[in-house]
């Protein structure tokens, strides 16, 4: 039963991330839902929410460790490098708000 609740919580977090956080490519905003990155990010961030306070440096580390393939896989760039600073701030706010609801 706990697995179902965890899965639902991760899906809800992924939906929030997917609708609100985007990568910026040549001034085009590609939301993480459209880039199919929202679930991967939510799965890695969710344990932080269950563990207490959300630390910005830990979130940054997770963003650095998620590779985004460009040019059909010819190059990989860390997700952190594609998120504008405002989106990183919004992500932290989103995580803190989501954690309060848990």
Number of C-alpha atoms within 10 A of each C-alpha: 5 7 8 9 10 14 12 12 17 22 16 15 22 23 16 19 23 22 13 16 23 25 19 15 11 6 7 9 13 16 18 23 18 11 12 11 19 24 19 13 21 21 17 15 20 19 13 16 17 11 9 9 11 18 12 13 9 12 20 14 11 16 20 14 13 17 15 16 13 10 7 7 8 7 10 13 14 15 19 21 14 16 21 16 11 11 17 18 14 15 20 17 12 16 23 15 11 16 18 8 7 8
